[in-house]
């Protein structure tokens, strides 16, 4: 991002990919970006306003209380900068309230606009840390900003100020992705309420081992590692009653062209990794028929890993590591 930005927004479109966090055992630590997008164009306006089109457009519009504009105003006010009224044209493809990182994308959009308009000269680390503070966890923010598969952790600086370490692990994925999206919404807060306060040592070790093998599966890449590494004992067993698609689609794991299935974020959507050696259209048809047999409904969207993150649309190099 240029160091001396004028105090007006660039009229170019800013692009933020959807994300799927947790990926089974990597709870609150990993997420991947996939190719559904929030696109935002900002222009000066007489007042704050939003015109929205695309998916869930009725949830993306509004005025100054819009999440993008709210984040933008709060950051500039905190920095002692004037928050020039903006009109946003939003084109959204990301399901809202379905575990696909819609809130992280919106908050990063507001942060990016504040950084640009206020010439704040923030680093990638600061941008991800601010989004993480607002989200409550860093994984979605890291993947949305950096693209690919990202791992992240909260790492307070020596003076106690919030900080985040984030690393982009993979820029490509050999496995096609299928997103199963139910009609029902599920808030992250509700999904977190069902989690226990403590876990056994056996379950903790199980997840640590699988999370490491998950990274190996992406790095090498190896489908045989992916199949077993997607298993989790920390959050999915407790959220499954709220997300009936998960146990139903897990029945297809390692057959019917499906390598494995995980909750997308906190749910209720489910992300499936598909066998590239089997026709994607044939696999999707099998998944659809299986859900009908189980009395379940879901929108099925084929997608793929988004190699570029939001930082790319802001003319910044995609950062390999945020120290």
Secondary structure, DSSP 8 states (H G I E B T S, - for coil): --SS--SS--SS-EEEEEEEE-TTT-TTTEEEEEEEEEEEEEEE-SS-EEEEEETTHHHH-BSTTSHHHHHHHHHHHHTT-----EEEEEEE-S-TTSSSSHHHHHHHHHHHHHHHHTT----HHHHHHHHHHHHSSSHHHHHHHH-SEEEEEE---TTS---EEEEEEES--SS-EEEEE-SS---HHHHHHTS-S---HHHHHHHHHHHHHHHHHHHHT-HHHHHHHT--SSSHHHHGGG-HHHHHHHTTTTBTTEEEEEESTTSSSEEEEE-TTS-HHHHHHHHHHHHHHTT---EEEEE-B--S-HHHHTT----SEE-
